[in-house]
Amino acid sequence: MRTLFNINNWNLRLKMFVPMAIVMIALIGITVFALSHTKSIAHTLTTKLYDQSYMTNYWLLNADRDYYQSLVAQMTLTSSTDPAILEAAKADYTENAQQTYERVHKAEAIFKAHQAEFNQYQHADSNKNVFELIADFDTNFAAWQKEFDINTNTVANLTESTARFDAAREDINQAEEILDNYNQAILLESQTLQNQLAKTLIIAAIVVLLISLIVCIIFARNVNRRTKVTLEIINKTAALDLKYSKGYEKYLEEKDEFALIIAAMGGARKQFREVFEQVITQSSNLQNHIQTVNHNMSHLEDSVQDISATTEQLSASTEETASSTEEMNMTARDLEHAVHSVAVQAQESAKSADELTRRAQGLSQDFRTSYNKSLGIYTGVKERLEQALLESQSVSKINGLVSTIITIAAQTNLLSLNASIEAARAGEAGKGFAVVASEISKLAANSKQAADQIDQITRNVITSVSNLSSNSNDLLQLFGNEIKQDYHMMLTSTDQYAESAKGIDDIATDLSSTSKQLLSSIENQVKSIHEIALASNESAAGTSTIAGKTETIVEQTNEVIESMSMSKQGIDELLASVSKFKI
């Protein structure tokens, strides 16, 4: 209920309508009141002036006239001798006298109907009211009639009759004068009622105007005050002052247009504060991130430059390794031809070792199958390695190649040692083969030395390409294990060859077995060396590509740093703009 009568919850239309409604209701009330009182006055005038005064006066005037006519008829009766005239005069006398009495008493009936009012009025001369005057009239009228004998048309005492007639007429006249006073009193009362009504209407109009003025002032002050508050919050917002003020909280529970505007502005200012606070916070965070990015990009640029230099060195070493591998490949092919010749010659003296040959073939087939399996695994790992190089960094491939070179060099050295042993066992027939084994051992040592140098150079790069290094290690480990396993299988078969060839000429058997073993190893070695050469060339090409990509990364890093600087400048300008708002 308090909310309903709180004008702060009224809309402007209602506030504008209420003063007019008060005036209209007051005007309607005043009009109804005026009409009611006017009707009352009219009813009073109608009742008293017509029903009482006019009708009473009417009967008295007619009675006075009839009374006078009865006197005239009486005088005619007393003075005329004409029977016709006398008859007419007698009828007139009787009728007029009767009407006089009746009309006076009709007036008396009206007086008696309003006896309380007419008792207040007395004639100034006789000090009698109308009822006393009518009683006197009855007495005088009866005495007047008594003085006249209608049968003889004579008046007993003319003086007494005249006096009684005059007294009766005087009673009627005084009653009429009292009616005149009554009429004046009615008119005066009506005028008084009119004056009272006018005063009442004027007072009511003044009261209504005062109430309307007070209501208008209250509403005007309310609207003016709330307009100022609304303009104040709008001007604060326009002046970029978004600070929260508790002075506006009371308007949030009110429902007029100003309260709605203030509530809407408060909500908008709250949203602005939240947005600008978030902008400031995020801008500060972004500035910190930009500084961090600039710092990291600077370190990244230095690291990339180091990688570029290391990659260039690695590329040079890889090219040297590739060159050495090509030379080793050529030497291995020459060795293959030489061993092939020895094998052909040994076959002529190894016909008696047919069983040994079949075992050697089976061993060769197993060895080749194992090799193909290792080659397939190696190829899969190599594909993953190339994919990893394309996705991130190509440097780790060098580590795999270096490990492969080292492994192959070790195997080559082992084969060379084995060849030297076999050559020593062969005696004079194995001298040429011993020379070749010695060269292979030197080549393996050179390869290992070159691989160690490459490994030393690539250590600084390996940490940034750990995933590729992992794949390379898997490949090298798998390939190395398979080769070792095949090699052990080959050694086992060689032992079996030795046991089976006891009945054959030791030299021919040893030469044939060694030739086949050496030929198989040389073939595998040639293939391995050829693959190493290809891998070295690919590694050199990949290293060159890495070097080129590294330069591109350096350029893009500089562009990123420049973009970060421009972003920081934009954020500084944004913070400068937002700092104008007071939140």
Buried (B, 14 or more C-beta within 10 A) or exposed (E): EEEEEEBBBBBEEEBBEBBEEBBEEBEEEBEEBBEEBEEEBEEBBEEBBEEBBBBBBBBBBBBBBBBBBBBEBBEBBBEBEEEEEBEBBBEBBEBBBEBBBBBBBBBBEBBEEBEEBBEEBBBEEBEBBBBBBBBBBBBBBEBBBEBBEEEEBEBEEEEBBBBBBEBBBBBBBBBBBBBEBBBEBBEEBBEEBEEEBEEBBEEBBEEBEEBBEEBBEBBEEBBEEBEEBBEBBEEBBEEBBBEEEEEBEEBEEBBBBBBBBBBEBBEEBEEBBEBBBEBBEEBEEBBEBBEEBBEEBEEBBEBBBEBBEBBBBBBEBBBBBBBBBBBBBEBBBEBBEBBBEBBEBBBEBBEBBEEBBEBBEEBBEBBBEBBEEBBEBBEBBBEBBBEBBEEBBBBBBBBBBBBBBBBBBBBBBBBBBBBBBBBEBBEEBBEBBBEBBBBBBBBBBBBBEBBBBBBEBBEBBBEBBEBBBBBBBBBBEBBBEBBEEBBEBBEEBBEBBBEBBEEBBEBBBBBBBBBBBBBBBBBBBBBBBBBBBEBBBBBBBBBBBBBEBBEEBBEEBEEBBEEBEEBBEEBEEBBEEBEEBEB
